[in-house]
Amino acid sequence: MARTLSLRIIAEGVETEAQRDYLNRQNIHLLQGYYFWKPMPYVALVMLLLSKPKARIIEE
């Protein structure tokens, strides 16, 4: 349904490489979960992002 409506799909709760690979094969490329990063406080996240050369922080 999401593809029919041209919506982007975000998969949450990705915990393993196998899950990541499966989702990528299904053309789902926006993923989040423990496989990538453990939960962290906001300030720690900002510091992590600022340490990356191409990072951008967008405030809403």
PDB file as gemmi writes it, atoms N, CA and C in Angstrom:
CRYST1    1.000    1.000    1.000  90.00  90.00  90.00 P 1                      
ATOM      1  N   MET A   1       0.821  -1.180   0.000  1.00  0.00           N  
ATOM      2  CA  MET A   1       0.000   0.000   0.000  1.00  0.00           C  
ATOM      3  C   MET A   1       0.876   1.259   0.000  1.00  0.00           C  
ATOM      4  N   ALA A   2       1.936   1.255   0.817  1.00  0.00           N  
ATOM      5  CA  ALA A   2       2.813   2.425   0.877  1.00  0.00           C  
ATOM      6  C   ALA A   2       3.451   2.704  -0.480  1.00  0.00           C  
ATOM      7  N   ARG A   3       3.872   1.662  -1.157  1.00  0.00           N  
ATOM      8  CA  ARG A   3       4.489   1.855  -2.479  1.00  0.00           C  
ATOM      9  C   ARG A   3       3.470   2.378  -3.481  1.00  0.00           C  
ATOM     10  N   THR A   4       2.248   1.880  -3.413  1.00  0.00           N  
ATOM     11  CA  THR A   4       1.192   2.343  -4.312  1.00  0.00           C  
ATOM     12  C   THR A   4       0.952   3.838  -4.127  1.00  0.00           C  
ATOM     13  N   LEU A   5       1.071   4.299  -2.896  1.00  0.00           N  
ATOM     14  CA  LEU A   5       0.869   5.715  -2.587  1.00  0.00           C  
ATOM     15  C   LEU A   5       2.159   6.528  -2.687  1.00  0.00           C  
ATOM     16  N   SER A   6       3.234   5.900  -3.147  1.00  0.00           N  
ATOM     17  CA  SER A   6       4.553   6.548  -3.281  1.00  0.00           C  
ATOM     18  C   SER A   6       5.064   7.095  -1.953  1.00  0.00           C  
ATOM     19  N   LEU A   7       4.825   6.352  -0.885  1.00  0.00           N  
ATOM     20  CA  LEU A   7       5.315   6.742   0.435  1.00  0.00           C  
ATOM     21  C   LEU A   7       6.645   6.051   0.706  1.00  0.00           C  
ATOM     22  N   ARG A   8       7.495   6.699   1.480  1.00  0.00           N  
ATOM     23  CA  ARG A   8       8.752   6.081   1.885  1.00  0.00           C  
ATOM     24  C   ARG A   8       8.473   5.170   3.075  1.00  0.00           C  
ATOM     25  N   ILE A   9       9.112   4.025   3.089  1.00  0.00           N  
ATOM     26  CA  ILE A   9       8.907   3.044   4.146  1.00  0.00           C  
ATOM     27  C   ILE A   9      10.106   3.076   5.088  1.00  0.00           C  
ATOM     28  N   ILE A  10       9.830   3.150   6.388  1.00  0.00           N  
ATOM     29  CA  ILE A  10      10.871   3.089   7.407  1.00  0.00           C  
ATOM     30  C   ILE A  10      10.642   1.827   8.224  1.00  0.00           C  
ATOM     31  N   ALA A  11      11.657   0.978   8.291  1.00  0.00           N  
ATOM     32  CA  ALA A  11      11.569  -0.241   9.098  1.00  0.00           C  
ATOM     33  C   ALA A  11      12.242   0.023  10.440  1.00  0.00           C  
ATOM     34  N   GLU A  12      11.514  -0.197  11.512  1.00  0.00           N  
ATOM     35  CA  GLU A  12      12.047  -0.002  12.853  1.00  0.00           C  
ATOM     36  C   GLU A  12      12.289  -1.345  13.517  1.00  0.00           C  
ATOM     37  N   GLY A  13      13.197  -1.362  14.474  1.00  0.00           N  
ATOM     38  CA  GLY A  13      13.452  -2.580  15.232  1.00  0.00           C  
ATOM     39  C   GLY A  13      14.400  -3.550  14.556  1.00  0.00           C  
ATOM     40  N   VAL A  14      15.241  -3.052  13.648  1.00  0.00           N  
ATOM     41  CA  VAL A  14      16.203  -3.918  12.962  1.00  0.00           C  
ATOM     42  C   VAL A  14      17.312  -4.276  13.955  1.00  0.00           C  
ATOM     43  N   GLU A  15      17.504  -5.578  14.192  1.00  0.00           N  
ATOM     44  CA  GLU A  15      18.475  -6.019  15.190  1.00  0.00           C  
ATOM     45  C   GLU A  15      19.584  -6.902  14.633  1.00  0.00           C  
ATOM     46  N   THR A  16      19.439  -7.398  13.411  1.00  0.00           N  
ATOM     47  CA  THR A  16      20.453  -8.311  12.870  1.00  0.00           C  
ATOM     48  C   THR A  16      20.823  -7.941  11.440  1.00  0.00           C  
ATOM     49  N   GLU A  17      21.978  -8.429  11.024  1.00  0.00           N  
ATOM     50  CA  GLU A  17      22.416  -8.219   9.648  1.00  0.00           C  
ATOM     51  C   GLU A  17      21.458  -8.902   8.675  1.00  0.00           C  
ATOM     52  N   ALA A  18      20.940 -10.055   9.058  1.00  0.00           N  
ATOM     53  CA  ALA A  18      19.995 -10.778   8.195  1.00  0.00           C  
ATOM     54  C   ALA A  18      18.727  -9.957   7.973  1.00  0.00           C  
ATOM     55  N   GLN A  19      18.226  -9.305   9.021  1.00  0.00           N  
ATOM     56  CA  GLN A  19      17.042  -8.451   8.870  1.00  0.00           C  
ATOM     57  C   GLN A  19      17.354  -7.283   7.944  1.00  0.00           C  
ATOM     58  N   ARG A  20      18.512  -6.669   8.142  1.00  0.00           N  
ATOM     59  CA  ARG A  20      18.915  -5.548   7.286  1.00  0.00           C  
ATOM     60  C   ARG A  20      18.984  -5.976   5.830  1.00  0.00           C  
ATOM     61  N   ASP A  21      19.625  -7.106   5.578  1.00  0.00           N  
ATOM     62  CA  ASP A  21      19.767  -7.594   4.206  1.00  0.00           C  
ATOM     63  C   ASP A  21      18.412  -7.903   3.581  1.00  0.00           C  
ATOM     64  N   TYR A  22      17.536  -8.535   4.333  1.00  0.00           N  
ATOM     65  CA  TYR A  22      16.198  -8.856   3.824  1.00  0.00           C  
ATOM     66  C   TYR A  22      15.444  -7.580   3.449  1.00  0.00           C  
ATOM     67  N   LEU A  23      15.465  -6.593   4.335  1.00  0.00           N  
ATOM     68  CA  LEU A  23      14.748  -5.342   4.073  1.00  0.00           C  
ATOM     69  C   LEU A  23      15.334  -4.617   2.863  1.00  0.00           C  
ATOM     70  N   ASN A  24      16.649  -4.623   2.729  1.00  0.00           N  
ATOM     71  CA  ASN A  24      17.274  -4.006   1.552  1.00  0.00           C  
ATOM     72  C   ASN A  24      16.841  -4.708   0.273  1.00  0.00           C  
ATOM     73  N   ARG A  25      16.737  -6.031   0.309  1.00  0.00           N  
ATOM     74  CA  ARG A  25      16.272  -6.766  -0.878  1.00  0.00           C  
ATOM     75  C   ARG A  25      14.825  -6.424  -1.212  1.00  0.00           C  
ATOM     76  N   GLN A  26      14.056  -5.993  -0.223  1.00  0.00           N  
ATOM     77  CA  GLN A  26      12.666  -5.593  -0.436  1.00  0.00           C  
ATOM     78  C   GLN A  26      12.566  -4.111  -0.816  1.00  0.00           C  
ATOM     79  N   ASN A  27      13.712  -3.478  -1.098  1.00  0.00           N  
ATOM     80  CA  ASN A  27      13.790  -2.053  -1.452  1.00  0.00           C  
ATOM     81  C   ASN A  27      13.325  -1.146  -0.322  1.00  0.00           C  
ATOM     82  N   ILE A  28      13.609  -1.545   0.894  1.00  0.00           N  
ATOM     83  CA  ILE A  28      13.370  -0.699   2.066  1.00  0.00           C  
ATOM     84  C   ILE A  28      14.747  -0.317   2.582  1.00  0.00           C  
ATOM     85  N   HIS A  29      15.068   0.975   2.454  1.00  0.00           N  
ATOM     86  CA  HIS A  29      16.421   1.410   2.770  1.00  0.00           C  
ATOM     87  C   HIS A  29      16.492   2.393   3.937  1.00  0.00           C  
ATOM     88  N   LEU A  30      15.360   2.735   4.523  1.00  0.00           N  
ATOM     89  CA  LEU A  30      15.357   3.573   5.718  1.00  0.00           C  
ATOM     90  C   LEU A  30      15.111   2.641   6.897  1.00  0.00           C  
ATOM     91  N   LEU A  31      16.171   2.392   7.662  1.00  0.00           N  
ATOM     92  CA  LEU A  31      16.113   1.404   8.731  1.00  0.00           C  
ATOM     93  C   LEU A  31      16.605   2.020  10.033  1.00  0.00           C  
ATOM     94  N   GLN A  32      16.090   1.509  11.145  1.00  0.00           N  
ATOM     95  CA  GLN A  32      16.602   1.924  12.446  1.00  0.00           C  
ATOM     96  C   GLN A  32      16.443   0.774  13.415  1.00  0.00           C  
ATOM     97  N   GLY A  33      17.311   0.759  14.394  1.00  0.00           N  
ATOM     98  CA  GLY A  33      17.233  -0.288  15.399  1.00  0.00           C  
ATOM     99  C   GLY A  33      18.582  -0.541  16.062  1.00  0.00           C  
ATOM    100  N   TYR A  34      18.605  -1.503  16.974  1.00  0.00           N  
ATOM    101  CA  TYR A  34      19.810  -1.839  17.729  1.00  0.00           C  
ATOM    102  C   TYR A  34      20.972  -2.253  16.834  1.00  0.00           C  
ATOM    103  N   TYR A  35      20.678  -2.758  15.644  1.00  0.00           N  
ATOM    104  CA  TYR A  35      21.757  -3.164  14.741  1.00  0.00           C  
ATOM    105  C   TYR A  35      22.681  -1.986  14.432  1.00  0.00           C  
ATOM    106  N   PHE A  36      22.122  -0.788  14.362  1.00  0.00           N  
ATOM    107  CA  PHE A  36      22.895   0.393  13.987  1.00  0.00           C  
ATOM    108  C   PHE A  36      23.454   1.129  15.200  1.00  0.00           C  
ATOM    109  N   TRP A  37      22.609   1.437  16.179  1.00  0.00           N  
ATOM    110  CA  TRP A  37      23.024   2.155  17.385  1.00  0.00           C  
ATOM    111  C   TRP A  37      22.116   1.775  18.532  1.00  0.00           C  
ATOM    112  N   LYS A  38      22.681   1.780  19.713  1.00  0.00           N  
ATOM    113  CA  LYS A  38      21.895   1.592  20.927  1.00  0.00           C  
ATOM    114  C   LYS A  38      21.262   2.943  21.284  1.00  0.00           C  
ATOM    115  N   PRO A  39      20.163   2.948  22.047  1.00  0.00           N  
ATOM    116  CA  PRO A  39      19.569   4.216  22.468  1.00  0.00           C  
ATOM    117  C   PRO A  39      20.594   5.054  23.238  1.00  0.00           C  
ATOM    118  N   MET A  40      20.498   6.367  23.064  1.00  0.00           N  
ATOM    119  CA  MET A  40      21.417   7.260  23.775  1.00  0.00           C  
ATOM    120  C   MET A  40      20.718   8.576  24.065  1.00  0.00           C  
ATOM    121  N   PRO A  41      21.200   9.307  25.058  1.00  0.00           N  
ATOM    122  CA  PRO A  41      20.620  10.618  25.361  1.00  0.00           C  
ATOM    123  C   PRO A  41      20.811  11.584  24.182  1.00  0.00           C  
ATOM    124  N   TYR A  42      19.946  12.576  24.116  1.00  0.00           N  
ATOM    125  CA  TYR A  42      19.970  13.557  23.029  1.00  0.00           C  
ATOM    126  C   TYR A  42      21.345  14.207  22.877  1.00  0.00           C  
ATOM    127  N   VAL A  43      21.935  14.642  23.982  1.00  0.00           N  
ATOM    128  CA  VAL A  43      23.226  15.340  23.911  1.00  0.00           C  
ATOM    129  C   VAL A  43      24.301  14.420  23.324  1.00  0.00           C  
ATOM    130  N   ALA A  44      24.298  13.157  23.709  1.00  0.00           N  
ATOM    131  CA  ALA A  44      25.271  12.207  23.158  1.00  0.00           C  
ATOM    132  C   ALA A  44      25.060  12.037  21.654  1.00  0.00           C  
ATOM    133  N   LEU A  45      23.805  12.018  21.223  1.00  0.00           N  
ATOM    134  CA  LEU A  45      23.506  11.903  19.795  1.00  0.00           C  
ATOM    135  C   LEU A  45      24.017  13.120  19.032  1.00  0.00           C  
ATOM    136  N   VAL A  46      23.774  14.303  19.563  1.00  0.00           N  
ATOM    137  CA  VAL A  46      24.247  15.528  18.911  1.00  0.00           C  
ATOM    138  C   VAL A  46      25.768  15.505  18.796  1.00  0.00           C  
ATOM    139  N   MET A  47      26.453  15.117  19.866  1.00  0.00           N  
ATOM    140  CA  MET A  47      27.916  15.064  19.826  1.00  0.00           C  
ATOM    141  C   MET A  47      28.400  14.045  18.787  1.00  0.00           C  
ATOM    142  N   LEU A  48      27.737  12.918  18.708  1.00  0.00           N  
ATOM    143  CA  LEU A  48      28.093  11.905  17.711  1.00  0.00           C  
ATOM    144  C   LEU A  48      27.924  12.458  16.300  1.00  0.00           C  
ATOM    145  N   LEU A  49      26.785  13.084  16.044  1.00  0.00           N  
ATOM    146  CA  LEU A  49      26.526  13.627  14.706  1.00  0.00           C  
ATOM    147  C   LEU A  49      27.505  14.739  14.346  1.00  0.00           C  
ATOM    148  N   LEU A  50      27.830  15.587  15.312  1.00  0.00           N  
ATOM    149  CA  LEU A  50      28.767  16.675  15.035  1.00  0.00           C  
ATOM    150  C   LEU A  50      30.177  16.163  14.765  1.00  0.00           C  
ATOM    151  N   SER A  51      30.489  14.977  15.239  1.00  0.00           N  
ATOM    152  CA  SER A  51      31.821  14.419  15.008  1.00  0.00           C  
ATOM    153  C   SER A  51      31.957  13.832  13.604  1.00  0.00           C  
ATOM    154  N   LYS A  52      30.846  13.710  12.887  1.00  0.00           N  
ATOM    155  CA  LYS A  52      30.863  13.172  11.524  1.00  0.00           C  
ATOM    156  C   LYS A  52      30.991  14.324  10.538  1.00  0.00           C  
ATOM    157  N   PRO A  53      31.873  14.218   9.537  1.00  0.00           N  
ATOM    158  CA  PRO A  53      32.126  15.348   8.638  1.00  0.00           C  
ATOM    159  C   PRO A  53      30.923  15.823   7.830  1.00  0.00           C  
ATOM    160  N   LYS A  54      30.012  14.940   7.456  1.00  0.00           N  
ATOM    161  CA  LYS A  54      28.899  15.356   6.608  1.00  0.00           C  
ATOM    162  C   LYS A  54      27.588  15.441   7.377  1.00  0.00           C  
ATOM    163  N   ALA A  55      27.649  15.491   8.683  1.00  0.00           N  
ATOM    164  CA  ALA A  55      26.430  15.496   9.492  1.00  0.00           C  
ATOM    165  C   ALA A  55      25.750  16.859   9.447  1.00  0.00           C  
ATOM    166  N   ARG A  56      24.437  16.809   9.472  1.00  0.00           N  
ATOM    167  CA  ARG A  56      23.631  18.020   9.577  1.00  0.00           C  
ATOM    168  C   ARG A  56      22.605  17.788  10.673  1.00  0.00           C  
ATOM    169  N   ILE A  57      22.351  18.793  11.452  1.00  0.00           N  
ATOM    170  CA  ILE A  57      21.299  18.711  12.456  1.00  0.00           C  
ATOM    171  C   ILE A  57      20.238  19.720  12.064  1.00  0.00           C  
ATOM    172  N   ILE A  58      19.008  19.249  11.949  1.00  0.00           N  
ATOM    173  CA  ILE A  58      17.896  20.117  11.581  1.00  0.00           C  
ATOM    174  C   ILE A  58      17.008  20.268  12.800  1.00  0.00           C  
ATOM    175  N   GLU A  59      16.854  21.485  13.269  1.00  0.00           N  
ATOM    176  CA  GLU A  59      15.999  21.732  14.425  1.00  0.00           C  
ATOM    177  C   GLU A  59      14.618  22.104  13.940  1.00  0.00           C  
ATOM    178  N   GLU A  60      13.616  21.532  14.595  1.00  0.00           N  
ATOM    179  CA  GLU A  60      12.235  21.835  14.221  1.00  0.00           C  
ATOM    180  C   GLU A  60      11.574  22.650  15.295  1.00  0.00           C  
TER     181      GLU A  60                                                      
END                                                                             
